[in-house]
Each structure stands twice: as structure tokens, then as C-alpha cells.
Amino acid sequence: MLISDIIASKGRSVATVRPTETVHHALGLLAERRIGAVVVEDQWQHLVGIFSERDLVRLLAHDGPAALDEPLERVMTRSVITCRPADRIDDILGVMTMNKIRHVPVMDDGHLAGIVSIGDLVHHRLSEKAQEAAVLLDISRMRG
């Protein structure tokens, strides 16, 4: 299965913010949309970073509540690992595990095409395994 399969089922909607927005603004989006990360894009809609719950925890531990007024460009993760719609789900699960990340923006021809979380990928794999088990059970019943 491919990343495009996940994007097709969950949609292409991605919460994005500008680098000049504050941490507090990003937190509002995280809470409102019940998500774990926002993609940071410049005025030309180019990916320049990502800000996640883990970034927030690290920031608050280091700077305390004053960090909420910081612009994202100072605190976001700049080195963003991305994937493509044609990438295999298992491959991206491996990348996420090896890099200890939970959110990967999906880029298609240089444009943001969606975002996948480790939860999205695991959910999809579990559904796939349940379908495989059901097929095997049906086959065994037919022969039994």
C-alpha cells in the first residue's frame, strides 16, 4: 500500500502557519483541529519547517511559559523529513521509527499534498491485516 492510499482516505487538508506566527497561535490550531503538528510555510507556500507537540514540550521545558510568545521561525524544526504519494507505507513507517518522528508532510511535485501521522499509518496497516485475516478465514471455511 502507498501513502497516496492514506491521503485518498483522510484527505489533503493540512494545518499550515507562517514562520512569523507565534507558538500560541500554533497551539490554538493544534487544539482546535485535534492534531499533533502544523506545517510551517513561507509566503510562497514553500515548506520551511514543522512544529509539533514534541517541539512544544522541549520549548516549554527550556524556556517556560514565555516561550508561547516566540515566533515559530525561532523554535520550529527546520529539517523536515517528507515523503511522496508513491512511497510505500512500510517504508515511511521505517523512516518515522528510525528518526523518532510522528508526522511526515507529503510532497507532490514540490507542493504540499497532505500529511501523515504514525497513527494514520498504523491504523491503515491494522485495517489491511484485518482484511487479510478475514480473507484467510473465508478461504479456510470454504475448504473445511
N, C-alpha and C positions, 0 to 999 in steps of 0.2 A: 504494500500500500504506500501511497505517496502523500506528501504534505498537501498537495492540491486536493486530495480527498477530504482532509480535515477542513481546509479553507472552504470547500464547497458546502460542507455541512454546518459549520459555525458562522460563516460569513467573513467578509473582508474588513469589517469595521475595526478600526484601531484608534485608541485614545492617543492623541498627539498633543504636544505642548511645544512652545518656543523656548529656547535656551534662556531667555530673559525673564521668563515666568518664575515665580517663587516656589520653593518647596511646598509651602502652604497651599498654593494653587494646585499643584500636582496631587497633593494628598486629598484635596476635595474631589478630584476626578477619580482617584483610586477608590475612595469611599462610595461615591455616587454610582459608579459603574460596577462596583464589587469585583475589582481586578487587582492584579499584583504588580503591574508595571505600566508605564506610559512611555511612548516613543518620543524622543526629542528631535524635532525637525527645525531647520533654519527657515528663513523667509522664502526660500526657493523650494521648499518641501524636500530637502535633502536630509537624510538621516545623519544626525550628528552625535546621538547618544541615546541612552535609555536610563530611566530612573525607576527603581524597583523598591519593594518593601525592604529588601536587604540593604540597599543604599541608605534608606531612611534609618534603619536600626544602627548602622555603622556611624552615620552622621550624628544622630542624637547621642550615642554613647560618647562620641568625641567632643561635640560642641554644645550639647544640651538644647533646651527649647529655643534659644536664639537662632538656631540653625533653620528654623521654619521660615525665616525672612531671607534666607540666602537665595540667589538666583540659581536655577538648575545648572547653568553652564559651569558653575564652580564645583558642583557636587555630583553631577551625573556620571555614569560610566560611559567613557568615550570610546573605548574599544569594544564595539558591539559585534557579536557573532551573529551572522544572519544565515538564512537558508533560502532555497529556491523551491517553487512549487513542485518541480520534478524530483526533488530529493526524496529518498526513502525514509519512512517514519523510523525504522530501526536505526538507520544511520544517524538521524538527528537526535534520537534518544541517547545514543552513544556519545555524541558531541556534548549534549547537555550534562550527562553524567560525568564525563571526563573534566569538563570545565566548571562543574558545580553551579550551573545556571538553571533558571526555571522558565525563562521567556526568550523566544527567538523570533525576531521580526522576519517576515517572509518578503524577499525582494524579487521582483519580476521585471527584468529588463531595466534595472536601475530605479524602479518605483516601488514604493511600499504596497504590498499586495495583501497584507494581513499580518497576524502574529499568532504564534502557537505557544502554548504553555506545556510544561511537562504533564500537567493534569489532562490537557487535551489529548496528548499522545498516548498516555497510559489508558485513558478511557477508550480511545479508539482501538488500541491493541486488545484490551479485555473484551470489547464487543466482538472483535474479529475472532478471538479464541472461543468465545461462547457460541458463535455461529458454526465454527469448525466442529466443536463438540456436539452440537445438535445434529449436524450432517452425519457425523460418525455414528451417533446413536440411531438415527433413522436407518442407516445402512445396516447396522447390526440387527435391528428389528426385522428388516426385510429378509435377512438371511437366516434368522433364528427360528 
